[in-house]
Amino acid sequence: MIIIPAVDIKNSKCVQLVQGEPGTEQVIIDNPSQVALDWQNKGAKRLHIVDLDGALGSGENISIVKEIVEKTSVPIEMGGGIRTKEDAIKLLDAGISTVIIGTMAIKNPDVITELSEEYGSQRICVSLDSKNNKVVTHGWTEYTNQTPLEYAKFFEEKGAGLILYTNVDVEGLLAGLNIEPIKELKDNISIPIIYSGGVTSLDDLKVLKELDMDYVVIGSALYKGLLNFEDTLLYQD
């Protein structure tokens, strides 16, 4: 299991939102590229970047993303505002190791196959954000009729190399995990899963480790000091 610190970018700053809601910023730090480098220096093997402005349709932070790529040397996965195949290609060509595609994947599933064939499936991750066990899109604002498991199976067949599963019901609330949907995904698909949402304690990491989770993204708990990153590395392979 690999522990991945989150670096969420909004208005050129590193922030943490509650359940993705604009205006709920609880942590605001200048210089996201330095934040990313600090995580690498503390032992992060991978970084999770989200362009919240892109996800919410209020702008983009590509210059900061490029700065992070230049400053760091670990693989970077990134999502937020990837609305076209060209958006994904721009990031892949800029040095992002893995693009995380959500809304576009739901609207145009064939793009996942095309990108996987052109760049390698390991660089293409489909983001499945879940509210009430239904996948939501457009920055968590629109519901679909499908469950995360239904979409995960579908996109595995489409050629995705990874699935990012975020449980929005617990995201940013610092209230712990909902295990059943995680276990259901892990038991029914064979490609690696990145889990995100509600990780607040070492006990949560122990549970995810026992589920044989591949990757775990941690955001608010690290920034608010509920978890010490060095301690989380005890659960890292």
PyRosetta script that sets phi, psi and omega in degrees:
from pyrosetta import init, pose_from_sequence

init()
pose = pose_from_sequence("MIIIPAVDIKNSKCVQLVQGEPGTEQVIIDNPSQVALDWQNKGAKRLHIVDLDGALGSGENISIVKEIVEKTSVPIEMGGGIRTKEDAIKLLDAGISTVIIGTMAIKNPDVITELSEEYGSQRICVSLDSKNNKVVTHGWTEYTNQTPLEYAKFFEEKGAGLILYTNVDVEGLLAGLNIEPIKELKDNISIPIIYSGGVTSLDDLKVLKELDMDYVVIGSALYKGLLNFEDTLLYQD")
pose.set_psi(1, 134.4)
pose.set_omega(1, 179.2)
pose.set_phi(2, -110.5)
pose.set_psi(2, 128.8)
pose.set_omega(2, 178.1)
pose.set_phi(3, -90.3)
pose.set_psi(3, 127.4)
pose.set_omega(3, -174.6)
pose.set_phi(4, -121.3)
pose.set_psi(4, 112.9)
pose.set_omega(4, 174.5)
pose.set_phi(5, -69.6)
pose.set_psi(5, 142.4)
pose.set_omega(5, 178.3)
pose.set_phi(6, -93.2)
pose.set_psi(6, 138.2)
pose.set_omega(6, 171.5)
pose.set_phi(7, -124.5)
pose.set_psi(7, 96.4)
pose.set_omega(7, -179.0)
pose.set_phi(8, -93.0)
pose.set_psi(8, 130.0)
pose.set_omega(8, -172.9)
pose.set_phi(9, -113.8)
pose.set_psi(9, 127.6)
pose.set_omega(9, 176.1)
pose.set_phi(10, -145.1)
pose.set_psi(10, 130.4)
pose.set_omega(10, -178.7)
pose.set_phi(11, 53.3)
pose.set_psi(11, 39.8)
pose.set_omega(11, 176.9)
pose.set_phi(12, 67.1)
pose.set_psi(12, 17.4)
pose.set_omega(12, 178.5)
pose.set_phi(13, -127.0)
pose.set_psi(13, 158.1)
pose.set_omega(13, 174.3)
pose.set_phi(14, -85.0)
pose.set_psi(14, 123.5)
pose.set_omega(14, -175.7)
pose.set_phi(15, -133.4)
pose.set_psi(15, 165.4)
pose.set_omega(15, 168.5)
pose.set_phi(16, -129.3)
pose.set_psi(16, 124.8)
pose.set_omega(16, 178.6)
pose.set_phi(17, -103.4)
pose.set_psi(17, 158.4)
pose.set_omega(17, 172.7)
pose.set_phi(18, -91.6)
pose.set_psi(18, 116.0)
pose.set_omega(18, 179.6)
pose.set_phi(19, 52.6)
pose.set_psi(19, 31.3)
pose.set_omega(19, 174.6)
pose.set_phi(20, 72.2)
pose.set_psi(20, 12.4)
pose.set_omega(20, -175.2)
pose.set_phi(21, -85.3)
pose.set_psi(21, 122.6)
pose.set_omega(21, 174.9)
pose.set_phi(22, -56.7)
pose.set_psi(22, 142.0)
pose.set_omega(22, 180.0)
pose.set_phi(23, 90.9)
pose.set_psi(23, -4.6)
pose.set_omega(23, -179.9)
pose.set_phi(24, -103.7)
pose.set_psi(24, 20.0)
pose.set_omega(24, -178.7)
pose.set_phi(25, -54.0)
pose.set_psi(25, 122.7)
pose.set_omega(25, 178.1)
pose.set_phi(26, -110.3)
pose.set_psi(26, -17.5)
pose.set_omega(26, 175.9)
pose.set_phi(27, -133.2)
pose.set_psi(27, 128.4)
pose.set_omega(27, 177.4)
pose.set_phi(28, -134.4)
pose.set_psi(28, 118.9)
pose.set_omega(28, -178.0)
pose.set_phi(29, -128.6)
pose.set_psi(29, 132.0)
pose.set_omega(29, 174.6)
pose.set_phi(30, -69.3)
pose.set_psi(30, 160.0)
pose.set_omega(30, 171.3)
pose.set_phi(31, 62.1)
pose.set_psi(31, 68.3)
pose.set_omega(31, 179.4)
pose.set_phi(32, -56.9)
pose.set_psi(32, -32.1)
pose.set_omega(32, -179.1)
pose.set_phi(33, -66.5)
pose.set_psi(33, -34.0)
pose.set_omega(33, 176.7)
pose.set_phi(34, -71.2)
pose.set_psi(34, -37.3)
pose.set_omega(34, 175.6)
pose.set_phi(35, -58.9)
pose.set_psi(35, -46.0)
pose.set_omega(35, 179.2)
pose.set_phi(36, -60.4)
pose.set_psi(36, -44.9)
pose.set_omega(36, 179.8)
pose.set_phi(37, -63.7)
pose.set_psi(37, -38.5)
pose.set_omega(37, 178.2)
pose.set_phi(38, -61.0)
pose.set_psi(38, -42.1)
pose.set_omega(38, 178.1)
pose.set_phi(39, -63.0)
pose.set_psi(39, -42.5)
pose.set_omega(39, 177.8)
pose.set_phi(40, -59.8)
pose.set_psi(40, -44.6)
pose.set_omega(40, -178.2)
pose.set_phi(41, -65.4)
pose.set_psi(41, -24.0)
pose.set_omega(41, 178.2)
pose.set_phi(42, -84.7)
pose.set_psi(42, -4.5)
pose.set_omega(42, 176.0)
pose.set_phi(43, 118.2)
pose.set_psi(43, 6.0)
pose.set_omega(43, 178.1)
pose.set_phi(44, -65.1)
pose.set_psi(44, 132.3)
pose.set_omega(44, 177.3)
pose.set_phi(45, -93.0)
pose.set_psi(45, -8.1)
pose.set_omega(45, -175.5)
pose.set_phi(46, -160.8)
pose.set_psi(46, 151.7)
pose.set_omega(46, 179.3)
pose.set_phi(47, -125.3)
pose.set_psi(47, 146.8)
pose.set_omega(47, -179.0)
pose.set_phi(48, -116.5)
pose.set_psi(48, 109.8)
pose.set_omega(48, -177.5)
pose.set_phi(49, -107.9)
pose.set_psi(49, 132.8)
pose.set_omega(49, 174.6)
pose.set_phi(50, -125.9)
pose.set_psi(50, 125.5)
pose.set_omega(50, 173.8)
pose.set_phi(51, -88.9)
pose.set_psi(51, 94.8)
pose.set_omega(51, -176.9)
pose.set_phi(52, -67.3)
pose.set_psi(52, -33.5)
pose.set_omega(52, 176.4)
pose.set_phi(53, -62.6)
pose.set_psi(53, -41.3)
pose.set_omega(53, 177.1)
pose.set_phi(54, -64.3)
pose.set_psi(54, -43.8)
pose.set_omega(54, -179.1)
pose.set_phi(55, -62.6)
pose.set_psi(55, -36.5)
pose.set_omega(55, -176.7)
pose.set_phi(56, -92.2)
pose.set_psi(56, 1.2)
pose.set_omega(56, 177.2)
pose.set_phi(57, 71.3)
pose.set_psi(57, 26.5)
pose.set_omega(57, -176.8)
pose.set_phi(58, -113.3)
pose.set_psi(58, 16.0)
pose.set_omega(58, 179.0)
pose.set_phi(59, 141.2)
pose.set_psi(59, -163.8)
pose.set_omega(59, 177.0)
pose.set_phi(60, -154.1)
pose.set_psi(60, 163.7)
pose.set_omega(60, -174.6)
pose.set_phi(61, -129.6)
pose.set_psi(61, 39.7)
pose.set_omega(61, -173.9)
pose.set_phi(62, -61.2)
pose.set_psi(62, -34.4)
pose.set_omega(62, -179.6)
pose.set_phi(63, -64.3)
pose.set_psi(63, -38.5)
pose.set_omega(63, 178.2)
pose.set_phi(64, -70.0)
pose.set_psi(64, -38.3)
pose.set_omega(64, 177.8)
pose.set_phi(65, -60.2)
pose.set_psi(65, -45.2)
pose.set_omega(65, 178.6)
pose.set_phi(66, -62.7)
pose.set_psi(66, -36.1)
pose.set_omega(66, 178.1)
pose.set_phi(67, -63.9)
pose.set_psi(67, -40.9)
pose.set_omega(67, 178.2)
pose.set_phi(68, -64.1)
pose.set_psi(68, -43.6)
pose.set_omega(68, 178.6)
pose.set_phi(69, -58.9)
pose.set_psi(69, -41.7)
pose.set_omega(69, -179.0)
pose.set_phi(70, -68.8)
pose.set_psi(70, -35.9)
pose.set_omega(70, -174.8)
pose.set_phi(71, -80.7)
pose.set_psi(71, -27.2)
pose.set_omega(71, -172.9)
pose.set_phi(72, -111.4)
pose.set_psi(72, 167.4)
pose.set_omega(72, -178.5)
pose.set_phi(73, -127.3)
pose.set_psi(73, -1.3)
pose.set_omega(73, 179.0)
pose.set_phi(74, -89.3)
pose.set_psi(74, 160.1)
pose.set_omega(74, 177.0)
pose.set_phi(75, -59.6)
pose.set_psi(75, 142.4)
pose.set_omega(75, 179.2)
pose.set_phi(76, -122.0)
pose.set_psi(76, 127.2)
pose.set_omega(76, 170.5)
pose.set_phi(77, -103.4)
pose.set_psi(77, 142.4)
pose.set_omega(77, -175.1)
pose.set_phi(78, -145.0)
pose.set_psi(78, 140.1)
pose.set_omega(78, 174.4)
pose.set_phi(79, -141.2)
pose.set_psi(79, 176.8)
pose.set_omega(79, 179.4)
pose.set_phi(80, 109.2)
pose.set_psi(80, 106.4)
pose.set_omega(80, 174.3)
pose.set_phi(81, 79.6)
pose.set_psi(81, 16.7)
pose.set_omega(81, 177.1)
pose.set_phi(82, -84.9)
pose.set_psi(82, 90.7)
pose.set_omega(82, -171.5)
pose.set_phi(83, -98.2)
pose.set_psi(83, -17.3)
pose.set_omega(83, -178.9)
pose.set_phi(84, -134.4)
pose.set_psi(84, 163.1)
pose.set_omega(84, 175.7)
pose.set_phi(85, -60.0)
pose.set_psi(85, -36.8)
pose.set_omega(85, -179.9)
pose.set_phi(86, -63.8)
pose.set_psi(86, -36.8)
pose.set_omega(86, 175.9)
pose.set_phi(87, -59.5)
pose.set_psi(87, -44.6)
pose.set_omega(87, -179.7)
pose.set_phi(88, -64.1)
pose.set_psi(88, -45.0)
pose.set_omega(88, -178.6)
pose.set_phi(89, -62.6)
pose.set_psi(89, -39.1)
pose.set_omega(89, 179.5)
pose.set_phi(90, -59.4)
pose.set_psi(90, -41.3)
pose.set_omega(90, -179.8)
pose.set_phi(91, -72.4)
pose.set_psi(91, -42.1)
pose.set_omega(91, 178.6)
pose.set_phi(92, -61.6)
pose.set_psi(92, -42.9)
pose.set_omega(92, 179.7)
pose.set_phi(93, -70.9)
pose.set_psi(93, -20.8)
pose.set_omega(93, 179.1)
pose.set_phi(94, -83.4)
pose.set_psi(94, -4.4)
pose.set_omega(94, 177.0)
pose.set_phi(95, 109.1)
pose.set_psi(95, 2.2)
pose.set_omega(95, 174.2)
pose.set_phi(96, -67.7)
pose.set_psi(96, 129.3)
pose.set_omega(96, -176.4)
pose.set_phi(97, -70.9)
pose.set_psi(97, -41.9)
pose.set_omega(97, -176.3)
pose.set_phi(98, -139.6)
pose.set_psi(98, 126.0)
pose.set_omega(98, 174.5)
pose.set_phi(99, -91.5)
pose.set_psi(99, 140.6)
pose.set_omega(99, -179.6)
pose.set_phi(100, -109.0)
pose.set_psi(100, 115.1)
pose.set_omega(100, -172.1)
pose.set_phi(101, -115.9)
pose.set_psi(101, 124.7)
pose.set_omega(101, -178.4)
pose.set_phi(102, -113.0)
pose.set_psi(102, -85.1)
pose.set_omega(102, -175.9)
pose.set_phi(103, -55.2)
pose.set_psi(103, -44.2)
pose.set_omega(103, -178.5)
pose.set_phi(104, -62.7)
pose.set_psi(104, -36.5)
pose.set_omega(104, 179.4)
pose.set_phi(105, -62.8)
pose.set_psi(105, -41.7)
pose.set_omega(105, 179.9)
pose.set_phi(106, -66.7)
pose.set_psi(106, -40.4)
pose.set_omega(106, -177.2)
pose.set_phi(107, -77.6)
pose.set_psi(107, -32.3)
pose.set_omega(107, -175.1)
pose.set_phi(108, -141.4)
pose.set_psi(108, 74.0)
pose.set_omega(108, -173.9)
pose.set_phi(109, -58.5)
pose.set_psi(109, -29.0)
pose.set_omega(109, -177.3)
pose.set_phi(110, -63.5)
pose.set_psi(110, -22.8)
pose.set_omega(110, -179.9)
pose.set_phi(111, -65.2)
pose.set_psi(111, -28.6)
pose.set_omega(111, 177.8)
pose.set_phi(112, -65.4)
pose.set_psi(112, -44.1)
pose.set_omega(112, 177.1)
pose.set_phi(113, -62.2)
pose.set_psi(113, -45.3)
pose.set_omega(113, -178.1)
pose.set_phi(114, -62.3)
pose.set_psi(114, -47.0)
pose.set_omega(114, -179.2)
pose.set_phi(115, -66.6)
pose.set_psi(115, -38.8)
pose.set_omega(115, 179.3)
pose.set_phi(116, -63.5)
pose.set_psi(116, -40.1)
pose.set_omega(116, 179.4)
pose.set_phi(117, -69.3)
pose.set_psi(117, -34.7)
pose.set_omega(117, -175.9)
pose.set_phi(118, -83.7)
pose.set_psi(118, -35.2)
pose.set_omega(118, -173.1)
pose.set_phi(119, -116.5)
pose.set_psi(119, -8.7)
pose.set_omega(119, -176.2)
pose.set_phi(120, 98.6)
pose.set_psi(120, 133.4)
pose.set_omega(120, -173.9)
pose.set_phi(121, -62.3)
pose.set_psi(121, -28.9)
pose.set_omega(121, -178.0)
pose.set_phi(122, -66.4)
pose.set_psi(122, -13.0)
pose.set_omega(122, 179.4)
pose.set_phi(123, -98.8)
pose.set_psi(123, 1.4)
pose.set_omega(123, -176.2)
pose.set_phi(124, -120.6)
pose.set_psi(124, 113.3)
pose.set_omega(124, 179.7)
pose.set_phi(125, -116.2)
pose.set_psi(125, 134.4)
pose.set_omega(125, 174.4)
pose.set_phi(126, -98.7)
pose.set_psi(126, 128.8)
pose.set_omega(126, 179.8)
pose.set_phi(127, -91.7)
pose.set_psi(127, 124.2)
pose.set_omega(127, 176.7)
pose.set_phi(128, -117.5)
pose.set_psi(128, 102.5)
pose.set_omega(128, 179.7)
pose.set_phi(129, -95.8)
pose.set_psi(129, 130.5)
pose.set_omega(129, -170.6)
pose.set_phi(130, -119.4)
pose.set_psi(130, 128.3)
pose.set_omega(130, 168.9)
pose.set_phi(131, -122.8)
pose.set_psi(131, 127.3)
pose.set_omega(131, 179.7)
pose.set_phi(132, 52.4)
pose.set_psi(132, 37.5)
pose.set_omega(132, 179.1)
pose.set_phi(133, 61.9)
pose.set_psi(133, 25.1)
pose.set_omega(133, 170.2)
pose.set_phi(134, -122.8)
pose.set_psi(134, 142.8)
pose.set_omega(134, 179.3)
pose.set_phi(135, -72.9)
pose.set_psi(135, 134.9)
pose.set_omega(135, 178.2)
pose.set_phi(136, -117.3)
pose.set_psi(136, 152.0)
pose.set_omega(136, -175.9)
pose.set_phi(137, -129.6)
pose.set_psi(137, -174.8)
pose.set_omega(137, 176.6)
pose.set_phi(138, 52.3)
pose.set_psi(138, 54.9)
pose.set_omega(138, 179.4)
pose.set_phi(139, 65.2)
pose.set_psi(139, 35.8)
pose.set_omega(139, 176.2)
pose.set_phi(140, 71.9)
pose.set_psi(140, 21.7)
pose.set_omega(140, -174.9)
pose.set_phi(141, -104.5)
pose.set_psi(141, -15.5)
pose.set_omega(141, -177.2)
pose.set_phi(142, -127.0)
pose.set_psi(142, 132.4)
pose.set_omega(142, -179.3)
pose.set_phi(143, -86.6)
pose.set_psi(143, 146.4)
pose.set_omega(143, 166.0)
pose.set_phi(144, -104.3)
pose.set_psi(144, 179.0)
pose.set_omega(144, 178.5)
pose.set_phi(145, -99.2)
pose.set_psi(145, 3.9)
pose.set_omega(145, -173.3)
pose.set_phi(146, -108.2)
pose.set_psi(146, 150.0)
pose.set_omega(146, 176.6)
pose.set_phi(147, -83.4)
pose.set_psi(147, 162.6)
pose.set_omega(147, 175.8)
pose.set_phi(148, -56.8)
pose.set_psi(148, -39.8)
pose.set_omega(148, -179.0)
pose.set_phi(149, -65.4)
pose.set_psi(149, -41.8)
pose.set_omega(149, 179.3)
pose.set_phi(150, -61.0)
pose.set_psi(150, -44.8)
pose.set_omega(150, 179.2)
pose.set_phi(151, -70.0)
pose.set_psi(151, -36.5)
pose.set_omega(151, -179.2)
pose.set_phi(152, -61.6)
pose.set_psi(152, -44.8)
pose.set_omega(152, 177.7)
pose.set_phi(153, -62.3)
pose.set_psi(153, -42.3)
pose.set_omega(153, -178.5)
pose.set_phi(154, -62.2)
pose.set_psi(154, -47.6)
pose.set_omega(154, -176.2)
pose.set_phi(155, -76.0)
pose.set_psi(155, -24.5)
pose.set_omega(155, 171.2)
pose.set_phi(156, -61.5)
pose.set_psi(156, -42.6)
pose.set_omega(156, 177.2)
pose.set_phi(157, -67.3)
pose.set_psi(157, -29.8)
pose.set_omega(157, -179.3)
pose.set_phi(158, -76.4)
pose.set_psi(158, -11.3)
pose.set_omega(158, 175.6)
pose.set_phi(159, 111.7)
pose.set_psi(159, 2.4)
pose.set_omega(159, 177.7)
pose.set_phi(160, -60.8)
pose.set_psi(160, 142.5)
pose.set_omega(160, 179.9)
pose.set_phi(161, -93.2)
pose.set_psi(161, -18.7)
pose.set_omega(161, 178.9)
pose.set_phi(162, -147.1)
pose.set_psi(162, 158.2)
pose.set_omega(162, 172.4)
pose.set_phi(163, -122.6)
pose.set_psi(163, 127.7)
pose.set_omega(163, 169.8)
pose.set_phi(164, -98.6)
pose.set_psi(164, 116.6)
pose.set_omega(164, 178.8)
pose.set_phi(165, -107.5)
pose.set_psi(165, 118.2)
pose.set_omega(165, 177.9)
pose.set_phi(166, -117.2)
pose.set_psi(166, 122.9)
pose.set_omega(166, 175.4)
pose.set_phi(167, -90.8)
pose.set_psi(167, 99.9)
pose.set_omega(167, -176.6)
pose.set_phi(168, -65.1)
pose.set_psi(168, -25.5)
pose.set_omega(168, -179.8)
pose.set_phi(169, -60.2)
pose.set_psi(169, -27.4)
pose.set_omega(169, -179.1)
pose.set_phi(170, -116.6)
pose.set_psi(170, -4.9)
pose.set_omega(170, -176.6)
pose.set_phi(171, -60.9)
pose.set_psi(171, 125.4)
pose.set_omega(171, 174.5)
pose.set_phi(172, 75.5)
pose.set_psi(172, -0.3)
pose.set_omega(172, -177.9)
pose.set_phi(173, -91.2)
pose.set_psi(173, -12.3)
pose.set_omega(173, -179.5)
pose.set_phi(174, 57.8)
pose.set_psi(174, 39.0)
pose.set_omega(174, -175.4)
pose.set_phi(175, -114.1)
pose.set_psi(175, 7.0)
pose.set_omega(175, 178.1)
pose.set_phi(176, 94.0)
pose.set_psi(176, -168.3)
pose.set_omega(176, -169.2)
pose.set_phi(177, -104.0)
pose.set_psi(177, 159.5)
pose.set_omega(177, 164.7)
pose.set_phi(178, -113.5)
pose.set_psi(178, 106.1)
pose.set_omega(178, -166.7)
pose.set_phi(179, -75.4)
pose.set_psi(179, -37.2)
pose.set_omega(179, -169.1)
pose.set_phi(180, -56.2)
pose.set_psi(180, -50.2)
pose.set_omega(180, -179.9)
pose.set_phi(181, -64.8)
pose.set_psi(181, -29.3)
pose.set_omega(181, 176.9)
pose.set_phi(182, -66.3)
pose.set_psi(182, -47.5)
pose.set_omega(182, -179.1)
pose.set_phi(183, -62.7)
pose.set_psi(183, -39.9)
pose.set_omega(183, 179.7)
pose.set_phi(184, -59.8)
pose.set_psi(184, -44.0)
pose.set_omega(184, 177.5)
pose.set_phi(185, -63.8)
pose.set_psi(185, -48.0)
pose.set_omega(185, -175.8)
pose.set_phi(186, -61.6)
pose.set_psi(186, -33.7)
pose.set_omega(186, -177.4)
pose.set_phi(187, -79.1)
pose.set_psi(187, -15.9)
pose.set_omega(187, -168.6)
pose.set_phi(188, -120.9)
pose.set_psi(188, -5.3)
pose.set_omega(188, 174.0)
pose.set_phi(189, -128.8)
pose.set_psi(189, 157.0)
pose.set_omega(189, -173.9)
pose.set_phi(190, -105.8)
pose.set_psi(190, -16.0)
pose.set_omega(190, 179.0)
pose.set_phi(191, -79.2)
pose.set_psi(191, 156.8)
pose.set_omega(191, -177.5)
pose.set_phi(192, -60.7)
pose.set_psi(192, 148.2)
pose.set_omega(192, 178.4)
pose.set_phi(193, -117.1)
pose.set_psi(193, 133.5)
pose.set_omega(193, 170.2)
pose.set_phi(194, -101.5)
pose.set_psi(194, 120.7)
pose.set_omega(194, 179.5)
pose.set_phi(195, -100.2)
pose.set_psi(195, 140.5)
pose.set_omega(195, 177.8)
pose.set_phi(196, -143.6)
pose.set_psi(196, 139.7)
pose.set_omega(196, 172.9)
pose.set_phi(197, 124.5)
pose.set_psi(197, 109.8)
pose.set_omega(197, 169.4)
pose.set_phi(198, 83.3)
pose.set_psi(198, 6.1)
pose.set_omega(198, 179.0)
pose.set_phi(199, -71.9)
pose.set_psi(199, 117.6)
pose.set_omega(199, -174.1)
pose.set_phi(200, -130.2)
pose.set_psi(200, -9.6)
pose.set_omega(200, -174.1)
pose.set_phi(201, -146.3)
pose.set_psi(201, 164.5)
pose.set_omega(201, 175.2)
pose.set_phi(202, -66.5)
pose.set_psi(202, -28.1)
pose.set_omega(202, 175.5)
pose.set_phi(203, -63.0)
pose.set_psi(203, -38.6)
pose.set_omega(203, 176.2)
pose.set_phi(204, -60.1)
pose.set_psi(204, -43.2)
pose.set_omega(204, 179.7)
pose.set_phi(205, -66.5)
pose.set_psi(205, -35.8)
pose.set_omega(205, 177.4)
pose.set_phi(206, -61.5)
pose.set_psi(206, -43.5)
pose.set_omega(206, 179.2)
pose.set_phi(207, -62.6)
pose.set_psi(207, -45.6)
pose.set_omega(207, -179.7)
pose.set_phi(208, -65.0)
pose.set_psi(208, -37.0)
pose.set_omega(208, 177.0)
pose.set_phi(209, -62.9)
pose.set_psi(209, -41.9)
pose.set_omega(209, 179.3)
pose.set_phi(210, -66.8)
pose.set_psi(210, -26.8)
pose.set_omega(210, 176.0)
pose.set_phi(211, -80.6)
pose.set_psi(211, -1.2)
pose.set_omega(211, -178.8)
pose.set_phi(212, 64.0)
pose.set_psi(212, 38.3)
pose.set_omega(212, 176.9)
pose.set_phi(213, -63.5)
pose.set_psi(213, 145.2)
pose.set_omega(213, -176.9)
pose.set_phi(214, -84.5)
pose.set_psi(214, -47.9)
pose.set_omega(214, -178.0)
pose.set_phi(215, -139.2)
pose.set_psi(215, 147.5)
pose.set_omega(215, 176.8)
pose.set_phi(216, -133.6)
pose.set_psi(216, 124.6)
pose.set_omega(216, 176.2)
pose.set_phi(217, -93.1)
pose.set_psi(217, 132.2)
pose.set_omega(217, 176.2)
pose.set_phi(218, -125.9)
pose.set_psi(218, 131.4)
pose.set_omega(218, -179.9)
pose.set_phi(219, -122.2)
pose.set_psi(219, -86.8)
pose.set_omega(219, -170.8)
pose.set_phi(220, -54.9)
pose.set_psi(220, -41.0)
pose.set_omega(220, -176.4)
pose.set_phi(221, -62.5)
pose.set_psi(221, -32.8)
pose.set_omega(221, 176.9)
pose.set_phi(222, -73.8)
pose.set_psi(222, -45.4)
pose.set_omega(222, -175.4)
pose.set_phi(223, -70.6)
pose.set_psi(223, -26.2)
pose.set_omega(223, 180.0)
pose.set_phi(224, -96.3)
pose.set_psi(224, 1.2)
pose.set_omega(224, 174.8)
pose.set_phi(225, 81.7)
pose.set_psi(225, 10.0)
pose.set_omega(225, 176.5)
pose.set_phi(226, -71.5)
pose.set_psi(226, -29.5)
pose.set_omega(226, 176.4)
pose.set_phi(227, -124.8)
pose.set_psi(227, 137.4)
pose.set_omega(227, 172.4)
pose.set_phi(228, -92.9)
pose.set_psi(228, 125.3)
pose.set_omega(228, -173.6)
pose.set_phi(229, -58.7)
pose.set_psi(229, -40.1)
pose.set_omega(229, 180.0)
pose.set_phi(230, -59.8)
pose.set_psi(230, -35.8)
pose.set_omega(230, 178.1)
pose.set_phi(231, -67.6)
pose.set_psi(231, -35.7)
pose.set_omega(231, -178.5)
pose.set_phi(232, -65.2)
pose.set_psi(232, -25.9)
pose.set_omega(232, -177.4)
pose.set_phi(233, -67.0)
pose.set_psi(233, -13.1)
pose.set_omega(233, 174.3)
pose.set_phi(234, -62.2)
pose.set_psi(234, -23.3)
pose.set_omega(234, -178.3)
pose.set_phi(235, -101.1)
pose.set_psi(235, 3.1)
pose.set_omega(235, -178.5)
pose.set_phi(236, -90.6)
pose.set_psi(236, 137.4)
pose.set_omega(236, 177.6)
pose.set_phi(237, -74.0)
pose.dump_pdb("model.pdb")
